[in-house]
Amino acid sequence: RSNAGETMAWSESVDTLLANKDGLAAFRTFLKSEFSEENVEFWLACEDFKKTKSSTKIASKAQKIYSDFIQADAPKEINIDFHTKTHISQNMSEPTLSCFDDAQRLIYSLMAKDSFPRFLRSEVYQKLVKKQQNGNQKRWLPFL
């Protein structure tokens, strides 16, 4: 359980939200309800991919991200422009740790400008904030 201050802090930025385990879980739940959880899943896959040290793993992880999120009719296909998609496809023969950077930036921007403000207005987030504010009052005012 995170405290009310932490939950309120999620509203500061997408980064704050994505960096917090509970915030990420709540955001994921919200995106699922909007049928767009592939965005955060792709973003997380890219974050994990960028930490890859082994060159053999780079190729296999890149291929997995490509087949899961990028290629036409991918099971979790993200909504990116044709130019970015083509550029990634061309880099798949020799993938680098930065081969998904443009797509990740686009998806991050989409989440920040579109999904994140809706999340903050959502019932999911509002209920969490209210629940934690009520919980804090009870803790400080035992006679309530």
C-alpha positions in Angstrom: 0.0 0.0 0.0 1.3 3.4 -0.8 0.4 6.4 1.2 -1.8 9.3 0.1 1.1 11.6 -0.5 2.6 9.1 -2.8 -0.7 8.6 -4.6 -1.1 12.3 -5.0 2.5 12.6 -6.2 1.7 10.3 -9.2 -0.2 13.3 -10.6 3.0 15.3 -10.9 4.3 13.5 -14.0 4.2 10.3 -16.0 7.7 9.6 -14.8 6.7 9.7 -11.1 3.8 7.4 -11.9 5.9 4.9 -14.0 8.7 4.8 -11.4 6.3 3.8 -8.6 5.3 0.1 -8.5 1.8 0.8 -7.2 1.4 3.8 -9.6 2.4 1.6 -12.5 0.0 -1.1 -11.5 -2.9 1.4 -11.2 -2.0 3.0 -14.6 -1.9 -0.5 -16.2 -5.3 -1.3 -14.8 -6.6 2.0 -16.2 -5.0 1.4 -19.7 -6.5 -2.2 -19.7 -9.9 -0.6 -19.2 -9.2 1.6 -22.3 -7.8 -1.3 -24.3 -4.4 0.4 -24.6 -2.2 -1.4 -22.1 0.2 -2.4 -25.0 1.6 1.2 -24.7 2.9 0.8 -21.1 3.9 -2.8 -21.8 6.0 -1.6 -24.9 7.5 1.2 -22.8 8.5 -1.2 -20.1 9.9 -3.7 -22.6 12.1 -1.0 -24.1 13.3 0.1 -20.6 14.3 -3.5 -19.9 15.8 -3.9 -23.4 18.1 -0.8 -22.9 19.7 -2.5 -19.9 20.7 -5.6 -21.9 24.4 -6.3 -21.7 24.9 -9.4 -23.8 25.0 -8.9 -27.6 23.3 -12.3 -28.2 20.5 -11.3 -25.9 20.1 -7.9 -27.7 19.2 -9.7 -31.0 16.7 -12.1 -29.4 15.1 -9.4 -27.1 14.8 -7.0 -30.1 13.1 -9.7 -32.1 10.7 -10.4 -29.3 9.8 -6.7 -29.0 9.4 -6.4 -32.7 7.2 -9.4 -33.0 5.1 -8.5 -30.0 4.6 -4.8 -30.6 5.9 -3.5 -34.0 5.3 -5.9 -36.9 1.9 -5.7 -38.7 -0.7 -7.7 -36.9 1.5 -8.1 -33.8 -0.5 -9.4 -30.8 0.1 -6.1 -28.9 0.7 -3.8 -31.9 1.4 -0.2 -30.8 0.1 2.7 -32.8 3.1 4.3 -34.4 3.6 6.0 -37.8 4.7 4.2 -40.9 8.0 6.0 -41.1 9.1 4.9 -37.5 7.8 1.3 -38.1 9.8 1.1 -41.4 12.9 2.4 -39.7 12.7 -0.2 -37.0 12.1 -3.0 -39.5 15.2 -2.0 -41.4 17.3 -2.1 -38.2 16.1 -5.6 -37.2 18.9 -7.3 -39.1 21.4 -5.7 -36.8 19.5 -4.3 -33.8 21.1 -1.9 -31.4 20.1 -0.8 -27.9 18.7 2.4 -29.4 16.7 0.8 -32.2 13.3 1.3 -30.4 14.1 4.8 -29.0 12.0 6.7 -31.6 9.0 4.5 -31.1 9.4 4.6 -27.3 9.5 8.4 -27.4 6.3 8.4 -29.5 4.5 6.0 -27.1 5.8 7.9 -24.0 4.5 11.1 -25.5 1.1 9.5 -26.3 0.8 8.3 -22.7 1.9 11.6 -21.2 -0.4 13.8 -23.4 -3.3 11.5 -23.8 -3.6 8.5 -21.4 -2.1 10.2 -18.3 -4.5 13.1 -18.0 -7.4 10.7 -18.5 -6.0 8.4 -15.8 -5.8 11.4 -13.4 -9.5 12.0 -14.0 -10.5 8.3 -13.9 -12.5 6.6 -11.3 -9.6 4.3 -10.7 -7.3 7.1 -9.6 -9.9 9.2 -7.8 -11.0 6.2 -5.7 -7.4 5.4 -4.7 -6.8 9.0 -3.6 -10.1 9.2 -1.7 -9.4 5.8 0.0 -6.0 6.9 1.1 -7.1 10.3 2.3 -9.8 8.6 4.4 -7.3 6.1 5.7 -4.9 8.9 6.7 -7.7 10.7 8.6 -8.5 7.6 10.6 -4.9 7.1 11.4 -4.5 10.6 12.8 -8.0 10.9 14.3 -8.6 7.6 16.1 -11.9 8.8 17.4 -13.4 8.9 13.9 
